[in-house]
Amino acid sequence: MITRTVSKNPRTTRWDLVNDLQRAWTKVTKATISNTLRRQGLKSCSARQDWENVIWSDETNIELF
């Protein structure tokens, strides 16, 4: 169930999985979920942001003479 859920939605967090399993009357820890996913060949990563497309509010244009 853990692997299937993460395969369908890669942005699923460990807390989401813990809560889903608790609703199914199964108690697991975040470490158990991490170990299970690692054994299945899945690695954790954080989403990368494209900083070149972010508009910064502190940027100003100053013209010198």
Backbone as CSV, one residue per row, in Angstrom:
resi,resn,N_x,N_y,N_z,CA_x,CA_y,CA_z,C_x,C_y,C_z
1,MET,0.824,-1.185,0.000,0.000,0.000,0.000,0.869,1.249,0.000
2,ILE,1.954,1.206,0.772,2.854,2.364,0.859,3.483,2.652,-0.498
3,THR,4.044,1.626,-1.112,4.713,1.784,-2.410,3.730,2.222,-3.481
4,ARG,2.533,1.654,-3.475,1.523,2.002,-4.472,1.109,3.464,-4.338
5,THR,0.924,3.911,-3.098,0.514,5.299,-2.864,1.575,6.272,-3.340
6,VAL,2.839,5.988,-3.029,3.931,6.886,-3.421,4.154,6.853,-4.932
7,SER,3.941,5.698,-5.549,4.103,5.605,-7.002,3.041,6.437,-7.724
8,LYS,1.820,6.453,-7.187,0.749,7.237,-7.802,0.957,8.729,-7.582
9,ASN,1.418,9.102,-6.375,1.613,10.510,-6.047,2.977,10.672,-5.377
10,PRO,4.025,11.000,-6.139,5.370,11.097,-5.576,5.531,12.175,-4.508
11,ARG,4.615,13.130,-4.429,4.723,14.193,-3.422,4.077,13.818,-2.087
12,THR,3.712,12.565,-1.932,3.127,12.105,-0.677,4.177,12.155,0.420
13,THR,3.821,12.719,1.570,4.760,12.804,2.678,4.617,11.582,3.582
14,ARG,5.634,11.393,4.434,5.569,10.284,5.381,4.408,10.465,6.343
15,TRP,4.123,11.726,6.728,2.997,11.979,7.629,1.683,11.583,6.976
16,ASP,1.543,11.850,5.671,0.331,11.444,4.953,0.164,9.926,5.011
17,LEU,1.267,9.215,4.814,1.210,7.754,4.840,0.888,7.238,6.238
18,VAL,1.489,7.837,7.271,1.205,7.433,8.645,-0.283,7.625,8.946
19,ASN,-0.824,8.778,8.549,-2.242,9.051,8.796,-3.152,8.100,8.032
20,ASP,-2.805,7.790,6.773,-3.607,6.849,5.988,-3.624,5.470,6.640
21,LEU,-2.463,5.040,7.121,-2.387,3.719,7.747,-3.086,3.698,9.105
22,GLN,-3.055,4.803,9.823,-3.768,4.852,11.102,-5.279,4.755,10.881
23,ARG,-5.770,5.357,9.793,-7.188,5.234,9.476,-7.563,3.796,9.141
24,ALA,-6.576,3.024,8.682,-6.806,1.607,8.358,-6.467,0.711,9.558
25,TRP,-6.377,1.323,10.752,-6.108,0.610,11.994,-4.753,-0.082,12.004
26,THR,-3.751,0.522,11.357,-2.396,-0.011,11.352,-1.460,1.065,11.878
27,LYS,-0.689,0.724,12.909,0.203,1.704,13.519,1.626,1.484,13.011
28,VAL,2.187,2.511,12.364,3.563,2.469,11.882,4.234,3.798,12.207
29,THR,5.551,3.808,12.143,6.300,5.035,12.386,6.836,5.572,11.067
30,LYS,7.305,6.823,11.104,7.896,7.417,9.901,9.141,6.645,9.486
31,ALA,9.906,6.155,10.466,11.123,5.393,10.149,10.782,4.094,9.415
32,THR,9.716,3.432,9.818,9.287,2.208,9.147,8.908,2.483,7.692
33,ILE,8.227,3.582,7.478,7.842,3.951,6.112,9.077,4.250,5.280
34,SER,10.027,5.000,5.839,11.262,5.318,5.114,12.029,4.054,4.759
35,ASN,12.148,3.142,5.718,12.873,1.892,5.468,12.182,1.043,4.408
36,THR,10.869,1.000,4.451,10.114,0.224,3.464,10.295,0.792,2.055
37,LEU,10.207,2.098,1.926,10.373,2.722,0.610,11.799,2.562,0.094
38,ARG,12.775,2.654,0.987,14.167,2.488,0.587,14.419,1.067,0.092
39,ARG,13.819,0.073,0.777,13.969,-1.322,0.347,13.332,-1.557,-1.020
40,GLN,12.305,-0.780,-1.351,11.652,-0.897,-2.655,12.385,-0.121,-3.745
41,GLY,13.480,0.548,-3.381,14.275,1.270,-4.367,13.839,2.709,-4.561
42,LEU,12.998,3.213,-3.684,12.537,4.594,-3.793,13.325,5.465,-2.820
43,LYS,13.732,6.632,-3.285,14.512,7.543,-2.458,13.698,8.785,-2.160
44,SER,14.011,9.423,-1.047,13.317,10.664,-0.720,14.083,11.839,-1.299
45,CYS,13.359,12.853,-1.649,13.979,14.075,-2.153,13.005,15.225,-1.930
46,SER,13.531,16.410,-1.975,12.667,17.577,-1.842,12.510,18.228,-3.210
47,ALA,11.362,18.832,-3.413,11.088,19.469,-4.695,12.008,20.667,-4.885
48,ARG,12.546,20.799,-6.088,13.433,21.904,-6.399,12.626,23.046,-6.974
49,GLN,12.927,24.264,-6.562,12.219,25.431,-7.107,13.081,26.094,-8.161
50,ASP,12.430,26.619,-9.170,13.110,27.305,-10.250,13.236,28.776,-9.871
51,TRP,14.346,29.139,-9.230,14.511,30.480,-8.673,14.629,31.563,-9.733
52,GLU,14.941,31.208,-10.983,15.044,32.211,-12.035,13.676,32.784,-12.405
53,ASN,12.618,32.046,-12.142,11.273,32.492,-12.489,10.530,33.129,-11.322
54,VAL,11.207,33.329,-10.202,10.590,33.944,-9.037,10.769,35.452,-9.120
55,ILE,9.708,36.180,-8.872,9.783,37.641,-8.862,10.074,38.071,-7.431
56,TRP,11.178,38.748,-7.256,11.589,39.192,-5.934,11.070,40.604,-5.701
57,SER,10.461,40.827,-4.564,9.863,42.130,-4.284,10.892,43.161,-3.840
58,ASP,12.093,42.740,-3.493,13.085,43.700,-3.014,13.995,44.222,-4.133
59,GLU,13.733,43.835,-5.372,14.543,44.313,-6.489,14.050,45.695,-6.926
60,THR,14.977,46.625,-7.103,14.625,47.969,-7.572,15.556,48.355,-8.710
61,ASN,15.064,49.183,-9.586,15.871,49.719,-10.676,16.303,51.132,-10.298
62,ILE,17.591,51.391,-10.368,18.113,52.723,-10.072,18.919,53.178,-11.287
63,GLU,18.566,54.329,-11.804,19.298,54.875,-12.947,20.286,55.921,-12.459
64,LEU,21.513,55.757,-12.873,22.539,56.735,-12.533,22.706,57.649,-13.721
65,PHE,22.666,58.911,-13.510,22.809,59.980,-14.527,22.950,59.440,-15.906
